[in-house]
Amino acid sequence: MLSSIAAGMPDPWATSQVDLYESELAQHFGTAEAIAVASGTAALHCALIALDVKKGDEVLISAASSPSSVAPILYMGAVPIFVDSGTRGVGLDLQDVASKITDRTRAIMSVHLWGRTGDIVRLVEFAGSHGLRVVEDARDAVGTRFDDQHAGTFGDLGCMSTSDRQVLWSGQGGFVLTDDEELAYRCRAARSHWQTPPPGHRVHDRLGHNYTLAEPLAAIARFNLARLDKLLAHRVHQTTLLAGLLDDTPRLRLAEGVRFEDLNHQYPLFRLDVPRPRGFCARLAALGVLNCVGSLLTVAADKVPLFGRYADGGCLRAGNYIDSSLAVILTERDSDDRIRQIASVIDKEARTWPSE
């Protein structure tokens, strides 16, 4: 039995599936290069290696992010500098960015939490005017577009995840998008112990990592990339159904995107107007409604104790935005009946949640 299964699986030591996947990714997203890697975190790490971020350098990063976004900065020995969100909780506050740029700042990492980019065009223009590179952590934003351009294709490098919660999934994996050939060479070297060095380098003249994507996972990712438009349409249907069922529910409303933003609807996102909103999200999680705050315990990154030494306590909008959001976790496998059950639970709890 095992031999027959193995006979139908791609050879994990080959690269044909990965090579085809990278070509198809670049074509789909309209970039010159796509580099497949083992995870979204690996994608971010390779991006920072490609930018030659060094120990002691500073990387400005959205406070509205997760520990897995911050970790690659620390892997490099660099310093994460947390930046507050824009006025609506998404994107970056450019005034806060400007106030935190120093002579050690090397890059800005914009985290598209819950699939939302904010005004990424203004951020990239601002960064360019200050000689800074931009890494987009677009792991939640596959399929999101801003001004009809794919999230993850605005900055110097765009980093994606294909874990099971993502719209484009392969069990585990990720990829980097870029139009810069030199950065692509460096990402490929970084993912394979520098065994395929960029021009001007020698094999193993610096450390790399084992971040290659396995052939079977690349095959799964290719299958889902080919039907990505259908997967995105299904997410729109799920969000539309859930929002319609909750249209008359008090104390919550569907969060809309910013101007020119076409969302991927990976997470149906609602703004809460209830006392102790984190407790409300935890209650929903206990009742089987998976959500980012209640189930994954998402908080603003500058509130994570592990990163306390890097936090200045000033990113209030990012914290308030996350704490008062209900980001419902759905997958393509959630049926309409399941969504009706979720809506029923949310509606009941919103109506009975204590006012104080």
C-alpha positions, 0 to 999 in steps of 0.5 A: 500500500505504501509503495503504491502511494509513494509511486504516485507522489513527486520525488522529494529530492527533485525540483521539477514541481518547485520550478514549475510552481515558481514560474506559475507564481511569478506569472500569476502575481505579475513579478519577475521572480518567485522563490518557494520556501518552507514557510511564511516565516522562512520567506521573511527570514530569506528576505532580510538575508537578501537585504543584508540586514546585520546585527544591530540594524533596526527594522521598523515593523507594524505593531499590528503583527504576530510573533512569527513576523517579528522572529525573523528580525531577531534571527538576524540579530537586528532590532525590531522597532514597533510602529503604530497603525494608521487611523483606521487600524490598518497600514502604518502611521507614517508620522510614527514611522518618520519619528522612529527612523535613525541612522541604523534603520535598514528596512520597513516591514509592513504586515498585512494583518488579516489580509489588509494592506492599508495605503501600501503605495504611500508607504513604499513612496515614503520609504523610497524617499528615505532610502529604505527597503520595504518587505511586505509580510503578506501572508494573510493577503494572498489575493488582496489587491490594492488599486488592482495590484496584488498585495506583496508586489509593491515593496522590494520583497513580498512574503507569503505563507501557504499554511492550512489557514491561508486561501492558497494552502499546501499544508505548509510552505511560503514564497517570496515575490520580487522584481529584483533579480539580485534579491531573488538570487540571494533568497535562493541562496539563503534557502539552501545553505548558500549552495546556489550562491548569487553572482560574485559569491562562492558556495558556502561563503556565508551561512544559509538555511534549510528552507527548501519547499518539498516537492509534494507540497509544491504539487499541492500548492500548484493544484490550489494556485490553478484554482485560486480564483475559485478559492477567493470567490468562495471566501467572498461568498462565505464572508457575504453569507456571514455578514448578511446573517449578522446584519441586524446583530447589535454591537458588531459591524463588518469591517470594510477595506480602505479605499482602492482595496479589494480584500481576499476575505480570508478572515471575515472581520468584524469591529466590536462595540462590547465591554471586554471585547477580548473576553467576548472573543474568548467566549466565542472560541469556547463555544466553537467559533474559531477566531484570531483573538479568542483562539490564537490569542492574537495581541499587538506584537509590542504587548508580547512579553518576549518583545518587551525590551523593544516596546515603548508602549506608544502603539495604542491604535494597533492594540485597540484595533486588535483587541476590538476585532473579531476575525473569524477563522474559516477554511474552504471546508466550512459549509453554508450550514456551518456558517449559519451555526457560527452566525447563530452563536455570535448573534446570541452572545452579542445580544446577551453579553453583559453591558458592564 
